[in-house]
Amino acid sequence: MKGKKWSLWLRLSVSLVALAILLLFCFKPSVLLNGKNSAGDLLRGMESHSVMIAGHRVHYLVAGAVDGPPVVLVHGLGGDSEDWRALAAPLTKEGYRVYMPELIGYGRSEKPEAFSYSVQNEADVVAGFIDALKLKQVDLGGWSMGGWIVQLVASEHPNRVRRLILFDSGGLRVKPEWDTRLFTPTTPDELHQFFALLTPHPPHLPAAAAWVVLHVRNDGDWVIRRAVASMLTGQDATDERLPTLKMPVLIVWDDADRIFPLSQGETMHSLVPQSQLAIVSGCGHMAPVFCADQIAPKVIAFLQR
């Protein structure tokens, strides 16, 4: 009987760890992918490279025809280049060359202590990335904090951006109605609240599996806390910058987003006269990951117009 109980406990423990690893792969694949050219990257037809920008190593993935029109996609807070894999596939099928840089402090890029991690400084990194790869003009997209970042890039370097795409983007001078500390959860309950912010259909983890996730993912929390503190000052808000944009702008929003509600997307749409607003449904803030099938046709039609 004792042997059976031990066997049952062992199987349960293995299952919980496997579940935690699976969740990490779904939400933060870069935790498990640390090689220069991982098998996963190669299987998806992606190349893994690094480039030096302002003295720091920035990692990026790239996929698609070498001579295809360049599209640069910028991830959000706590994200990485892998967040774009679902959207990159249909774009590359249409002939685009898709670049997915990882901001300083995230994924496989450097995490220097002497860096502010402000939206403005990350925008400088993105502009430096475009320069370093000698991309004369790009279609530029950003999700969440990444959307905020690309607004600054488009405002400060308008000749480098052919078209701009914002996915459930930050940027407005609006105080969040939720606890920003949930971006760095420390307990299973906070982790569950965080998942509920991200998607209307959050996974429920047993406490043991939640503790595994918390233990593995907290190595970059200091970067996230520094970035959030900077954003909350409002110093990089784009309310006044948005009306100055002249390039075509596509604003893609999920109607169930709790991080940045649809009303903020509508406000951005009103501030950019030449913009168009495309609304998707069912995925919350994780729309570019889980609703890529809804989003991709809208993005492709916009880029080809």
Secondary structure, DSSP 4 states (H G I P E B T S, - for coil): -HHHHHHHHHHHHHHHHHHHHHHHHHH-GGGT--STT-HHHHHTTEEEEEEEETTEEEEEEEES-TTSPEEEEE--TT--GGGGHHHHHHHHHTT-EEEEE--TTSTTS---SS----HHHHHHHHHHHHHHTT-SSEEEEEETHHHHHHHHHHHH-GGGEEEEEEES---SS---SS-GGGGS--SHHHHHHHHHHH-SS-----HHHHHHHHHHHGGGHHHHHHHHHHHHTTTT--TTTGGG--S-EEEEEETT-SSS-HHHHHHHHHH-TTEEEEEE-SSGGGHHHH-HHHHHHHHHHHHH-
